[in-house]
Amino acid sequence: MNAERYAQGIPLVEYINENTGRRRLLSKLAEIRLPAEVTAFFQGLTEPLYALVITEPWCPSTPMALSLLVHCVELSGGQLQARVFPRDANPDVMDEYLKEGKYRSIPVVAFLDAQFHPLGDIRERPSLPEWEGLDADARRQREANMDWSELWGRAYMHAAQRRQ
């Protein structure tokens, strides 16, 4: 990804305004409850951060993913920008984020630094670093016991931090 290709994405707010599921997305905004650490992370951004979203309007996880991203953009005071790439119209972008190297799973939310280098991403479902190594049942149980906005928010924060 580079700046020129990124600019070809649809600005997040424009995508939301054109999306038929806008009402559902906006209702999710009212439900957001982020942990203090996530709020502080996005409020404390001092360098540009870019979010690249790959999705389609029919995807059931899109309202959660996008509503939380709108909130993070607002918290960042302009440091975080987000653009949406509809999956089917952008196979070149989708092919960079295949799940398990072969599946075109959505949504994808990828974070890029100021030079458009990848930092981290979420493919299809959010996950947290402390869940690595857990079997599918244990992960589902942890997901079920966590508020959706906390889960997505913490996953965004971890994906946006430079991987070491």
Buried (B, 14 or more C-beta within 10 A) or exposed (E): BEEEBBEEBBEBEEBBEEBEBBEBBEEBBEEBEBBEEBBEBBEEBEEBBBBBBBBBEEBEBBBBBBBBBBBBBEBBEEBBBBBBBBBEEBEEBBEBBEEEEEEBBBBBBBBBBEEBEBBBBBBBBBBBEEEEEBEEEEBEEBBEEBEBBBBBBBBBBBBBEEEE
